[in-house]
Amino acid sequence: MEYTIKTIGVLTSGGDAPGMNAAVRAVTRAAIANNIRVKAIFRGYEGLMAGEIQEFTSQDVSGIIQRGGTILKSARSKEFMTPEGRKKAYETMQREEIDALIVIGGDGSFTGARQLGQEFNVPIVGIPGTIDNDLWGTDSTIGYDTALNTIMECVDKLRDTGTSHERLFLVEVMGRDAGFLTLNAAIAAGAEAAVIPERTTLEKQLETAIGYGRRKHKNSSIVLVQEHSVPGGAQAVAKTIEELHPEYDTRVTILGHLQRGGSPTAFDRILASRFGVAAVQALLDEQRSIMVGLQNGEIVYVPLSKAIKQKKDIKDDKWEALQVLSI
Ligand code: F6P
């Protein structure tokens, strides 16, 4: 069936990520530049089902490129995961004359989007927006670089106090099932070790990293622990170490949701701007059920099915670099 796209709907869904606003701005302005109307959908799929929609002009996205969070608000919707929920969403799209949808979010959001596209023959384009960087087909997701820098700055600060008191800090980092944030922040902040779901960290490895640091000139140690790498997260790792080494003065810091906030870095603003323009272009080119991505500096289009199902790997050289550099 031939589709002429006159109106695009745009929404943000799942965990917010710095740079989502820059993507909303880019989608809006690129669409208007191509004589396509833009309807902003508030509160993700919840708002799509409930009809919380407003047409956006170019002015509506003024002054937002530097703002963290998402002006469209976000939600994780259980109802949209049901066929009844998606039917409601499609009915809203018909009522509002929305011909295609651009979804800015992570893999949960894309799973629902893909189903909506298949069930109702709606063109869907995904823009990867999550601090976790866990989507296959793109080297980076919107928000990842900002979160990485936030974590690095926090760990730098912990290093100051850790050194003053000769302490061992265990820092819990977000990432859902992925260790990208944890491993890369560990390298960037010069941490002694990282515990991530994709690699086994033996107790012995941890001891070597921490113990060697203590014997050497170092008088503080920092270990980054991915939130779901071991049951109980950083608290559990701390307990194990304390049992083995009661002489270590150990502290736990859970960075939590502060990792999701803040003004996006230049990298994330540029990435989000490129993704937004590319997403509109994809619809003009009659692509559907795809995600825009970045590979080796170039914009690519990958099938949503692959982006969701395939697993992105941790680079071996990074894991090895951390092991070598921490001793
Ligand atoms: O996906 C982004 C993320 O921040 C994950 O790193 C984390 O596990 C999860 O969202 C936390 O979700 P919520 O904000 O619902 O607590």
Boltz pocket constraint, residues with backbone or C-beta under 6 A from the ligand:
constraints:
  - pocket:
      binder: B
      contacts: [[A, 15], [A, 16], [A, 106], [A, 130], [A, 131], [A, 132], [A, 174], [A, 175], [A, 176], [A, 227], [A, 260]]
      max_distance: 6.0
